[in-house]
Amino acid sequence: MKRDTALAIAGISKHQYYYVPRSGKKGKPTSETTLKRKGNEVKQVPNQAVVEQIKETHLDPDTIYGYHKMTYVLLILGFIINHKKVYRLMSENNLLRDRSLKPARPFVKYRKVMPCSPLELLEMDIKFVWVEEYRRYAYVLTVLDTFTRVVLCWHVAYQIRQAQVKSIWEYIIENYLQPYDCLGKNIQIEIRNDNDSRFLARKVQQFFKENHLMQVFTHPYTPQENGHIESFHAILSAKLGRQIFWSLVELEQCLILFYEKYNNHRLHSSTCYLPPIIFWNCWEQGLIKRIVNEKERKVKFRLLIPYHELSGNMNLREVPCSPSTTLNGLEKVEKEMYGAVTLPQPSVKYSPSVVPCYDKNILN
C-alpha cells in the first residue's frame, strides 16, 4: 500500500509520521553573554559580569533590590537586558529577595449573619465626606452592633491610622464589652470589616487576638457581607448629602446630632420599629422575642407587649453629646452639644447590666 493511502486511512499527516522528538529543554537555548553599551560601542560581555554587578549593588543594604528594580539598574549602567533574564540570573545565583507575604486574614463564612445577643457581632467601616476648607475628604469611622443596631463608637478626622483604630476599640472594650461581661457570658465576639489597610495592619490584628476578639474580613467586592454597616452608611449619606461642609468642626457638629438622634430617637424596622437603645433595653428586660428562620437564615423580632405600654414619664436616661476632637493633629477643640430637638422618648426601665449606648467619639 502506498504511503499516502495508508496515512489517509489512519488519519495521520506526513508531519506526524516523520516527526522525531528531540531530547532536552524546548525552545531556544539560554544565552551565555549579554550586550553592553559603552559610549557608541556595543559589545558582548559574559553573564558573569552581570551577576557581579548585581552582587556589587547588593553590597549596600539600601539597594538590595528585587529583580524588577535591578533590571532598571542594569539598563542605566548600559546593559541591554530584560527582566526575564535578570530574574533567571538572580535565581541561578540565589540573589532573589524573599517575597513579602501579606498578613494572613480569615474571611467571613456566612453572608447572612444571625447574632443571638448584643455585642456578639460588630461591624466597622469608613465613609468619606468631602470638606471644602482644605478641599479634601474627611474619614468617618463607625462601629455598629448588628444585633441592636446601636452605634457604639464613631470618629471623624482627616486621617485615620492604626493608632486611632486601636484607641477606638480600647474604648469599646472598656465601656461596653467589659461591663457587659462578655467573657463571663462566653460570648464569642466577631468583628467584621473590609480589607482596608488600617484594619489589615499586623498591629491591629494582633491587638484583636490579645483581647480575645475574632476579626474576620469580607471578600473583595462583596459589601453585602458587611451589609449592616453599609445600610447604616446609606442612611448617613442621605443625611450628609443634603449639606455642604466648610470645615471639619462643622461636619463633626452635624455628626454629633445625627448619631445622637439615630441611637436614641430614630425608629428602625429591624428592631421592632424601636430606636436602637430602646430595643436594647427591652431585650434585656425580656420584652423582645427572637424568631429565627434557619432555612432562609433570617431573624425577626417581636415586641411582647403593646407599643402603647412603652409610653410613660419619658425618663429614659440621656446624656449630652460632648466629644472632644483633635483636628489636623494640631488643634484640640472641646465643645458641648446637647441632644437634637426630637419627639419625647417613651419610658423603659433601665437595666443596670446595659451600658448606656449614646454617641461616643474617640479622638486620641
Buried (B, 14 or more C-beta within 10 A) or exposed (E): EEEEEEBEEEEEEEEEEEEEEEEEEEEEEEEEEBEBEEEEEEEEBEBEBBBEBBEEBBEEEEEEBBBEBBBEBBBEBBBEBEBEBBBBBBEEBEBBEEEEEEEEEEEBEEEEBBBEBBBBBBBBBBBEBEBEBEEEEBBBBBBBBBBBBBBBBBBBBBEBEBEBBBBBBBBBBEBBBEEBEBEEEEBEBBBBBBEBEBBBBEEBBEBBEEBEBEBBBBEEEEBEBBBBBBBBBEEBEEBBEEEEBEBBBBBBBBBBBBBBBBBBBBEBEBBBEBBBBBBBBBBBBEBBEBEEEEEEEEBEBEBEEEEEEBEEEEEBEBEEBEBEBEBEEEEEEEEEBEBEEEEEBBBBEBEEEBBBBBBBBBBE
